[in-house]
Amino acid sequence: MAHGQPTILLVEDEAAQRAVLAYNLAAEGFTVLEAADGEEAMMMAEEALPDLVLLDWMLPHISGIEVCRRLRARENTRKLPIIMLSARSEEVDKVRGLETGADDYMVKPYSVSELMARVRKELRRTRPASVGEALHYEDIELDGETHRVHRAGAEVKLGPTEFRLLSTLMEKPGRVWSREQLLDRVWGRDIYVDTRTVDVHVGRLRKALSQHGGDDPIRTVRGAGYALG
Ligand code: CA
C-alpha cells in the first residue's frame, strides 16, 4: 500500500542484495519498486515516477551509468534524485568524472544505515514533510514529525488524508497539481479512487484551514487542478 509515502525505485540485478535493500527500505516506511536491469528501470521510472532511484552501476544490457544519463535526458525524470551504488571505488571516481548527474553514490559493501541516511537526505530536499521536516507557508505550519498543523498559532485538526494533501501542496507552493497527480501522491498509485474524491478532500481541507478565519490558501486552477497560493 503506497499511502503517499515516498516511492523508491531500486535497481539491482543481484537478487539477494535487492531483497536486503528492499526489506530495509520498506522497514523505513518507503514504497519500493524493484527492477533487475536497466530497461526495466527505465520503464518503471517513466511509468511510476518514483521519488528517488537507487541505481546499481553494474547491470546487464544497459549499465547504471547509461540509465542515469537517460533519466537525466528525459523531462519527467530530469530532477529525480539518483543515488548510484557501485562495487569499487574506481567506479565512484568515474561517476564523478563522467558527470552523469547522480546526486550521490555509495561504494559496496556499504552500511545500510548510512545508505538510509543518504536516502532521507535526498528526500529532505524533494519530499521534506515525508521525512519529518517542518513546512511553512504564510501563516500555516506543518510538522512532518508530529503530524500537527497550526495556522496563525491555532491548531488545525486534519484527517490523515487532508494532512497528506496539505503536505503535498506545501512541499511545492505555487505548483499546479492535477487530480491524477494528487491521487498518486496522496492516496498511492496502487489504489483506485475516483478523481472526484480529490475535490471532496480539498473541500474538507479548505474548511479545516479556515475554521479560525483566514483566507482560503488553495487555488482551483480551472481545467488543471489545485495549487497552494
Ligand atoms: Ca550488479
Residues whose N, C-alpha, C, O or C-beta is under 5 A from the ligand:
A	BS01	CA	D13 E14 D56 M58 L59
